[in-house]
């Protein structure tokens, strides 16, 4: 869904906290450092998926979500997520944008959205590339992160929002994978997001799990592994 939707979710968290007399988090512990860039294992590739409907069918459905989640409407085709939003530094507007926006030139792109209790969400976004382009795309989407460990933006009401990124320990998956955690903070309250980015053959898939509390990283790793199996099953024998 990207940065803008995450700001909307944060507004919901703020409203929920105000209704429940929730406490502000005036200080937050430092996040772990981002790990080094991950290189693909072997030579991933294969025929790309050429249309969004086929690629969408290869993404997880609600049966692969944590308990209590329901399927939401897919975003419009070509939705750019957070791309184009104003951030400081400016390139950080692309963090969590659609794969096809972060790494242009895809043969097809697709996304799925799911909602859970208390404004929790899971967003899955994928793009497929021809001629070995997926490995380059996987590298491209990693390259923005080191310069965006701390950045700021503004929501629709011109309220300042702070973003922090840090490393996240996750098992390796697919032909190469990386993960990070994001903290989106406004008015002393924080939305927590765990993210995996995985290369599977000709496809790069991003899974973002957001919640008003720190997500269970094992749930993200389970979703990532299930998504890899589904993509490999669709592409292989």
N, C-alpha and C positions, 0 to 999 in steps of 0.2 A: 504494500500500500504506500510505502514511502513516507517521507518526513511529514507531509501535510496531514495525512490521515493519522499519523502518530500524535500530532499536536491535537487533533480532535479527540483522540482517545485520552490524552492527558487532560483535556478539559473535562471529560467525563469523570476521570479519576478525581480531579479537584472538586467537582460537584458532589461526588459520592463521599469524599472525605469531609466536606463541609456539612453534609446532611448527617453523617455519622459522628461528627465532632472528632474527626481524625486528627492526629498530631502531625505537625510539620516536621520535616527532616532538614534541619538547618545546616547540618554537616554530613558528609558522606565519606566512607572509607575510600582510600585510593584503590583504583582498579588494577588488576594485574597488567603487566606490559603485554602488548601485542607480540605474538610469536613471529618468527621469520616467515617470509613468503614461502608458500608450498609449491613445489614443482610437480607436474603430473607424473604418475608412475607409468613407465612404459611409453607407448605411443598411442594415446586414445584417439578415436576417430570413428569411422563408420559413416554410413549414409545419414544425412541430417533429416529431421522431421520437416516437412515442407509446408504444413498448414497448421494454423492455430487450433483447429478442432481436434486433430489427431494428438497434438502435443498436450492439449488440455485433458484429453482422456487418459494420458499417461501420468497425470499428477494425482496425488493422494485424494481420496474422498473422505467424508466425515468419519468413516470407520477407522481411519488411521489417526484420528485426533484424540487428545486426552478426553477423559470422561467429562460430560456436560457441555461439549462443544456442538454447535450446529453449523450447517453450511450457509454462507451468505452469498448474495449475488456476486458474480464475477465482475471485476472492473472492466470498463470499456476497452475494446481492443486498442492497443497502442498507448494506453494510459502511461504517463511518464512518471507517476509516483511523485517523489520529492524533487525531481529535476526541475530547475528553473526557480526554485524558491531562493530567497535571499538569506545567505548565511555568511558568517565571517569566521574563517576564510571562505571565499566564494565556492571553490571546488567541492566543499563538503556538502553542498546541496544535493550531490549525487549519491550520498550514502543512503543505502536502502532503496534507491530508485530502481525501476525495472531493469532487469539484466540487459535488455535490448537497448536501453538508454545509456547505461554505463558502458556497454561494449557494442556499438552499432555494427550493423552488417549481418544480423541474424536472418536465417531463412524462415523462421517462425518463432512466435513468442506466445506465451499463455500464462494465466495466473488464476489462483483460487484463493478464496478468503473464507475464514471460519471465525465464529464468535463464541466466546465462553463466558463463564460467570464473572461478574464484577469487572466488566470491560476488558477481560482477557481476549486475545486474538491470536490467530495463526495466519500468516500470509505466505503463500507459496508462489514463487515467480520463476519462470524458466524461459530460456531461449536456446534454440538449436542453430548450429552453424555449419556451413559447408566448408570443404577443403581444409580441414584441420583448424578452422577458426575458433573452435571451442577452447582449445588450450590457450590461445592468445587471449580470448575473452576472460578466462579464468584468471590469468595473470593481470589483466587490466583492472578487474574489479577488486583485486587485492591491493593494487598499487596506490589507491586513493586513501586507504585506511591510516597509514602512518602519519600523514599530515592532518588527520582529523581526530586525534585523540581527545581534543578539547576544542569545541567551537560553539557558536551561538547563532540564534535566529529569532524570528518574531512570529507570533501566532496571528490569527485573523483580527484580533483586538489590539494588535501592536504591543502585546506583552512580551517581554524578553523571555526566551527559553534557552536554557543551557543544555548542551549535549556533551557527553563524555563516552569514549570508547576504551575498552580494555580487552585483554586476552580472555579466552574461554577454552578450557580443556575439554576436548571432544575426541572420540575415537576417529581414526582415519576411515574414510568411506569412499566408495566409487574409485575413480581413477585419480583422485586427489581431492582433498577437502581442507577447508580452514573454517575457523569459527571466531566470533567475538561477541562481546556484550556491550550494550548501549544503555546509558542512563539519560533520560530526558526529564529535565527538572524545571519547574516554574512555580513561583510562590512557595518555595520550600517543599513541594511535594514532587515525587519522582515516579515516572513510568519506567519499568524494567523490560528490556528486550534482549533475548538471546538469539543469535543468528548463526546459521551454518550456510556456507557456500560450497557447492560440490560439483565436480566435473564428472559426468557420466557419459562416456563416448562422445557424441557430437553435441551434447546438451550440458548447459550450466544451469543449476537450480539453486535458488536462494530460499531458505525457510527462516522466517522471523516469528518468534514466539514472544508476545508482549503480555505483561500483567501488571497489576497494581502492587504486587509483591514480587520478590525475586523468583523467576520461574525455576522449576526443577530441571537442571541440565540433562538429567537422564531422559526426560520426556523429549527434549530436542534431539538427543542422539537416537532415540527410538524412531522418531519421525524421519530423521535423515536416513537411517538404515532402511526403513520401509520404503521411502521414496526411491532410493537407489535400486532396491530389488524390483520395484515396479518398472522403472525405466529400463533396467537391464532385461527384464522379462519381456517387455514390449519390443525391444530392439533385437533380442537374441533368440536362439532356438528354444 
